[in-house]
Amino acid sequence: MSNIEIGNLVYLLLLGAVLLSWAFVQNRRNLGRLAQQAIAWGLIFLGTIAAIGLWDDIRGTVQPSLATVTEGNRVEVPRARDGHYYLTLEVNGTPVRFMIDTGASQVVLTRRDAERVGIAPGDLAYSGRANTANGTVRTAPVVLDDIALGPIRDRGVPAAVNEGEMDESLLGMSYLQRWGRIEIGGGALVLTR
């Protein structure tokens, strides 16, 4: 946990303590009703925390990747609500969700995704550097044995594992340049071989 997260947690605990103290003072004559209200609010709080914790799973289920492979060599990727394009590819047999980033020179995996596809981030040599919007981060070069998008399969794709924190793996040019044409228009990104 970072110092900012610890500070936020302490702030929330103090705020909760103040609110509970105020509720107790205001309702000290009706402690039974106060206990019922406290339980109800506690359940609402726990439900909210559970929904936040499961949000990525819920989002993936409700709004799965809608990429369509047509004619065997053409992929259409609709623009997501946040304005980005996302694809789920199988990397070494494991589905990984990527944000398409034409500004990234290579495929960049989060540490979590690297572990999922069989790469041990702790054993890597973080000898590379990448300049990001959040500053410079260290990266470790890797080669992805197998990447599949539907029936389209590529082998030996250069990539990097990011040592820093990333929300999403990036599908950069080391993979995208394998396509003959990349077009953006009409609310979709189209990859053609």
C-alpha positions in Angstrom: 0.0 0.0 0.0 1.4 3.4 -0.9 1.5 6.4 1.4 -1.3 8.0 -0.5 -3.6 5.0 -0.1 -2.7 4.7 3.6 -3.5 8.5 4.1 -6.9 8.0 2.2 -7.7 5.0 4.5 -6.9 6.9 7.6 -9.0 9.9 6.4 -12.0 7.6 5.7 -11.7 5.9 9.1 -11.6 9.2 10.9 -14.6 10.5 8.9 -16.5 7.3 9.7 -15.6 7.6 13.4 -16.9 11.2 13.4 -20.1 10.2 11.7 -20.7 7.3 14.1 -20.1 9.5 17.1 -22.5 12.1 15.8 -25.2 9.4 15.2 -24.7 8.0 18.7 -25.0 11.4 20.4 -28.1 12.3 18.4 -29.8 8.9 19.0 -28.6 7.9 22.5 -32.3 7.5 23.7 -33.2 5.1 20.8 -30.1 2.8 20.7 -32.2 -0.1 19.2 -33.2 2.0 16.2 -29.6 3.3 16.0 -28.3 -0.3 15.8 -30.7 -1.2 13.0 -29.6 1.9 11.0 -26.0 1.1 11.6 -26.4 -2.4 10.4 -28.3 -1.2 7.3 -25.6 1.4 6.5 -22.8 -1.2 7.1 -24.4 -3.5 4.6 -24.7 -0.7 2.1 -21.1 0.1 2.6 -19.9 -3.5 2.2 -22.1 -3.9 -0.9 -20.5 -0.8 -2.4 -17.0 -2.0 -1.6 -17.7 -5.4 -3.2 -19.1 -3.8 -6.3 -16.0 -1.6 -6.6 -13.7 -4.6 -6.1 -15.5 -6.6 -8.7 -15.9 -3.8 -11.2 -13.4 -5.0 -13.8 -15.0 -8.5 -13.8 -18.5 -6.9 -14.1 -17.4 -4.6 -16.9 -15.8 -7.5 -18.8 -18.9 -9.5 -18.5 -21.4 -6.8 -19.3 -19.3 -5.2 -22.1 -17.1 -7.9 -23.6 -14.7 -7.1 -26.4 -16.8 -6.7 -29.5 -14.1 -7.2 -32.1 -15.3 -9.0 -35.1 -13.1 -11.0 -37.5 -14.4 -10.8 -41.0 -13.1 -12.5 -44.2 -10.4 -14.2 -42.1 -7.9 -11.2 -42.4 -9.9 -8.2 -41.3 -10.7 -7.2 -37.7 -13.1 -4.4 -36.7 -12.7 -3.0 -33.2 -15.5 -0.6 -32.0 -14.5 2.5 -30.0 -15.2 2.0 -26.3 -17.1 4.6 -24.3 -13.8 6.1 -23.0 -12.7 6.8 -26.5 -10.0 4.0 -26.6 -10.0 0.7 -28.5 -9.6 -2.6 -26.7 -8.9 -6.1 -27.9 -8.7 -9.4 -26.0 -6.0 -11.6 -27.5 -4.7 -15.0 -26.4 -1.1 -14.7 -25.3 0.5 -18.1 -24.8 -3.0 -19.6 -24.6 -4.3 -17.1 -21.9 -6.8 -14.3 -22.7 -5.3 -10.9 -22.1 -7.2 -7.6 -22.6 -5.1 -4.9 -24.3 -5.7 -1.2 -24.9 -4.6 -0.5 -28.5 -1.8 2.2 -28.4 -0.3 3.2 -31.7 2.0 5.5 -29.7 3.6 2.6 -27.9 6.6 1.1 -29.8 6.0 -2.3 -28.5 3.5 -4.6 -26.7 3.8 -3.8 -23.0 2.4 -6.2 -20.4 1.5 -5.3 -16.8 3.2 -7.4 -14.2 -0.1 -9.1 -13.5 -0.7 -10.1 -17.1 2.9 -11.2 -17.5 2.4 -13.7 -14.6 -0.8 -14.9 -16.1 0.9 -15.8 -19.4 3.7 -17.6 -17.7 6.4 -15.0 -17.3 7.9 -14.5 -13.9 8.3 -10.7 -13.5 10.6 -11.1 -10.5 13.1 -13.1 -12.6 13.4 -10.5 -15.4 16.2 -8.0 -16.0 14.6 -4.5 -16.1 17.3 -3.0 -18.3 15.1 -0.9 -20.6 13.5 2.4 -20.1 10.2 3.8 -21.3 9.0 7.4 -21.3 5.3 7.5 -20.3 2.9 10.3 -19.3 3.7 9.4 -15.7 7.5 9.7 -16.2 10.2 7.2 -17.0 9.7 3.5 -16.0 11.9 0.5 -16.2 11.0 -2.3 -18.6 12.2 -5.9 -19.2 12.4 -7.2 -22.7 10.6 -10.4 -23.4 9.4 -12.3 -26.5 5.8 -13.6 -26.6 5.8 -17.1 -28.1 2.3 -17.0 -29.4 -0.4 -14.3 -29.8 -3.8 -15.2 -31.4 -6.7 -13.0 -32.4 -9.3 -15.4 -33.5 -7.9 -17.5 -36.3 -5.0 -15.0 -36.8 -1.8 -16.2 -35.0 1.6 -14.6 -34.6 4.7 -16.1 -33.1 7.8 -14.5 -31.5 6.4 -11.0 -30.9 8.8 -8.7 -29.1 7.3 -7.1 -25.9 8.2 -5.6 -22.6 7.0 -6.1 -19.0 6.5 -2.8 -17.2 8.0 -2.6 -13.7 5.7 0.3 -12.8 1.9 0.3 -12.2 -0.3 0.1 -15.2 -4.1 -0.5 -15.4 -4.0 -2.2 -18.7 -1.6 -3.9 -21.0 -0.8 -2.0 -24.2 -1.0 -3.4 -27.7 1.8 -1.4 -29.4 3.5 -1.3 -32.8 5.6 -4.5 -32.4 2.3 -6.3 -32.9 0.3 -3.8 -34.9 3.0 -3.4 -37.6 2.4 -7.1 -38.6 -0.9 -5.9 -40.1 -0.9 -4.5 -43.6 -3.3 -1.7 -42.9 -4.6 0.1 -39.8 -7.6 2.5 -40.3 -9.6 4.5 -37.9 -13.0 5.9 -38.9 -16.7 5.6 -38.3 -16.2 4.8 -34.6 -14.1 1.7 -35.3 -10.5 0.7 -35.7 -9.9 -1.7 -38.6 -6.9 -4.0 -38.9 -6.4 -5.7 -42.2 -3.8 -8.3 -43.3 
